[in-house]
Amino acid sequence: MSDQLIDERQAAAILGTSTQTLSNWRSTGRYHLPFVKVGRLVRYRQRDIEKFIADNTVGSGRE
């Protein structure tokens, strides 16, 4: 896991969504995805994106 900060466009690409969706998630609180504000810029930690994916991965139900 990395503490590297990535921009909103990169985070959206990793998650397979749009930057507008990420903006909606931030404003509505629909999903807890930590972000960092640097002035007006929004950044995400690589490790937070990876954790978000892991936390929202649904198993096959065959366990």
PyMOL commands that set and color helices and strands:
alter all, ss='L'
color gray80, all
select helices_A, chain A and resi 8-15+19-28+46-55
alter helices_A, ss='H'
color red, helices_A
select strands_A, chain A and resi 5-7+36-38+41-45
alter strands_A, ss='S'
color yellow, strands_A
deselect
rebuild
show_as cartoon
